Amino acid sequence: MIRISLNEELKKLLLGKGAIKVGFTTLETLAGGPPGSDITYVLPEAQSAISYALPLNRDLIRPYLKKEPNSRVNLENDRFNVTMKAWDISKEVAELLRKKGFKAFAVMSNFKYRKDSEDWNYELTPDISLRYLALRGGVGSFGWSGNLGLKGYGPLFTLGGIVTSAMLEPTDPIPESESFCNKCKVCVKVCAFRMFDEEEEVTIKIGGQEYTHAKRIDKGRCHMVCGGYSGLDITGKWSTWSAGRYEQPKTKHEAIVSLIRAQKNWFKLPKREDAKFYDYKDIEELQNVPFIGNKTVKLGNYLLFTCGHCQIVCWGDPKETNENYRLLKNSGCVVQKEDGSIVVLPPVEAKKAFDNLDPEHKKLYH
């Protein structure tokens, strides 16, 4: 009788659950990496980690970029469902490993951060970086934005991971020649506050190998836009699904000041007509998402998926990616009325509609 290895068993299980790629890393292949690659942080006995990618529904992306009715909720539903699927799969794999006599830790796919630094709620460093595990294990390679992607597919997936005391065989990272990224840098242009530098790179080293992506100018720009507080592009010609119109912060201090103001305003905004509550089941940590200061919120009450452009615009094919960018640029701008309803208008009309809002309502968005 032929016995398959633990690697093969786990890979077969994950592919059967819908993963499009599976990879394995070890203490040795992760050695010398950034803090997020230290798997002993969550499991002192850790020897290996398993990472995998679950696909997002590509068919929902272009309607979202064009701002078609219901498209925001449809894409948000898909992201929520895939995130929860990853969490359930990771818990299942961790339980399987425990039954085999190993220790195991299921890694959350988002919203779980280290709290061992003074400005942890600004830096938002994950306890374990699924990106680093997947990068070194060959599940994906860096694009210019730092998102992981696959050739011919792009970054249209969510990552999952498990840390274990089992000694697994590591898989090789994707070679440079097989990268999905051609450095078109459309990801730079679709960030409303331009978080990514267009020229400067940063290099990280994991397990003796170097990887590069664009320098992040300041995380506060991402917090403002991907956090949903602001959505108007710096050109004023399009927006995300956020109705916010804050000015682009130029420094970390400006970003923090803007975040504090935006977060105070956030609680005063009328409930959006397309808002939906999501039940994150047993993930207690996800019921307390950090805001600047000591305030926390429960996911679903206030957080809406309004951006994600740097990930979803790239389809791993220059022609398709450029078409996505064209759709976004011509999608218009979002304005939220006093009753919470959302309208999407051409940029000039949107500015006029915003300027004509009740002054007390209008000041909540900038």
URZIJO-V669117 format. One line per field, one symbol per residue. ss: DSSP state (H for helix, E for strand, - for the rest). psi: psi as a letter, one per 40 degrees, with the letter a starting at -180 (. if undefined). burial: b if it has 24 or more other ideal C-beta (glycine too) atoms within 12 Angstrom, else e. A space follows every 50 residues. Layout:
BEGIN
ss->???
psi->???
burial->???
END
This chain:
BEGIN
ss->-----HHHHHHHHHHH--EEEEEEEEHHHH----HHH-HHH------EEE EEEEE--HHHHHHHHH----HHHHHHHHHHHHHHHHHHHHHHHHHHHHH- ---EEEE-----E------HHHH--E---HHHHHHHH---EE-----EEE ---E--EEEEEEEE-----------HHH-------HHHH------EEEEE EEEEEE--EEEEEEEE--HHHHHHHH-----E------E----------- -HHHHHHHHHHHHHHH-----------------HHHH-EE-----EE--- --------HHHH-----HHHHHHHHHHHH---EEEE-----EEEE-HHHH HHHHH---HHHHHHH-
psi->hhhiidddddddddddeeieiiihiiddeeheiideegeedegdehdiih iihhiihdeedddddefiheddddddddddddddddddddddddddddde eiiihhhieifhihffidfdeddfhidhhdddddddeediihideeiiii hedaffiiiiihhieihihiiiihideeiehefdfddddehdegdhhedh iihihhfeiiiiiihhdhddddddddeediehieeeeiiaeieifiihhd idddddddddddddddeeiihideiihhhfbegddeeghhihaeiiihhd ddhihebedddedheehddddddddddddeeaihhhideeihihiidddd dddddeihddddeee.
burial->eeeeebbeebbebbeebbbbbbbbbbbebbeebbbbbbbbbbbeebbbbb bbbbbbbbebbbbbbbbeeebbbbbbbbbbbbbbbbbbbbbbbbebbeee ebbbbbbbbbbbbeeeeeeebbbbbbbbbbbbbbbbbbbbbbbbbbbbbb bebbbbbbbbbbbbbbebebbebbeeeebbbebbbbbbbbbbbbbbeeee eeebebbebebbbbebbbbbbbbbbbbbbbbbbbeeebbbbbbbbbebbe eeeebbebbbbbbebbeebeebebbbebebeebeebeebbbbeeeebebe ebbbbbbbbbbbbbbbbeebbeebbebbbebbbbbbbeeeebbbbebeeb eebbeebeeebeebbb
END
